[in-house]
Amino acid sequence: MTTVAAGTGGVAERAGDGADSAATPEPQHGLRTRRRKEALLAYGLLLPALVLFGVFAFYPFFRNFKLMLYETPPVPGLPQHYVGLHQIGQTLTSTQFTQSLVTTLIFVVLVIPISLILGLALAVAAHRRLRGMAIYRVIFSSTVVSSVAVASVVFGTLLNPVVGLLPWLGINPNPPALESTTWALPAVAVITIWQFLGLAFIIMLAGLQSVPDELLEAARIDGANAWTRFWRMTVPLLSPTIFFAVVVSTIYAMQAFGAIDILIGPMNAVRLHTNVLIYNIVNTNSPALGNNTGEAAVMATVLFLITLGMTLLQLRFLERRVSYAR
């Protein structure tokens, strides 16, 4: 009897082991099902954004490579003529393209250093713990939400040769600033700097708030003055933020368009040397002015490559000087 009981127990034990081993794949199957559902939910949430990017970003970008190879017919309605790489070389060696490229580089050089230095200066001023400082932070960052049309109209009024700020100050440039081949581009750069100043201030202030106060306090106790603490400690610790701001401001300056279109206009842009590359692309593709889709596609691709190249160069060389230590 004892042997039978033991045998029965052994059989029951083996049966229990078999049941456990048969039940083991059940949780794994449920885990795979749950992951599959989560993946489907994620792709479903991403689908609207992917559709918008595909229609308005990816498709026009890749279509540029096809348009570069076709010449726009002189009469609307006629089929485009395939010219291969001939149009690319012709566009890149044209006087209008080289002039717009030089104008763009000058515009970028005018906008980036001034906007970043002013943004850092305002961030340092607003970083102090004083009563009512939150109001100044709101004022300093308000330009980030301003419309380019509103900013252009306001600055256009200030630069008006009759009722503007300059005549009130006794400054009467002849010709007026927005009609001068010398001052038109700097005037538009001032508007762009003012618009980007709010974003530069927000970026720099966020970077300053991440700098440990203990290090600055220790440096102060060791006898370092305010300038030494700022230049020797704050700026190195702020280098990742400054690097990010340089990259963002470069892309922003390369795409500046609205102020030139509103204040200068397509007819005066070339004459006043304010025809930056992106504005040249729009005018070349405009039915009223050029309606040359092929040349516009060439310049748009070049603008993309220049922006990408400048960003990669900044990542390659400027990031060496960036310190991520805290």
ABEGO torsion letter per residue (X at the ends): XAAAAAAAAAAAAAAAAAAAAAAAAAAAAAAAAAAAAAAAAAAAAAAAAAAAAAAAAAAAAAAAAAAAABBBBABBGBBBBBAEAAAAAAAAABAAAAAAAAAAAAAAAAAAAAAAAAAAAAAAAAABBBBGAAAAAAAAAAAAABBAAAAAAAAAAAABAAABAAAAAGBBBOBBAAABAAAAAAAAAAAAAAAAAAAAAAAAAAAAAABBAAAAAAAAAAGBBAAAAAAAAAAAAAAAAAAAAAAAAAAAAAABAAAAAAAAEAAAAAAAGABBAAAAAAAAABAAAAGBAAAAAAAAAAAAAAAAAAAAAAAAAAAAABBABX
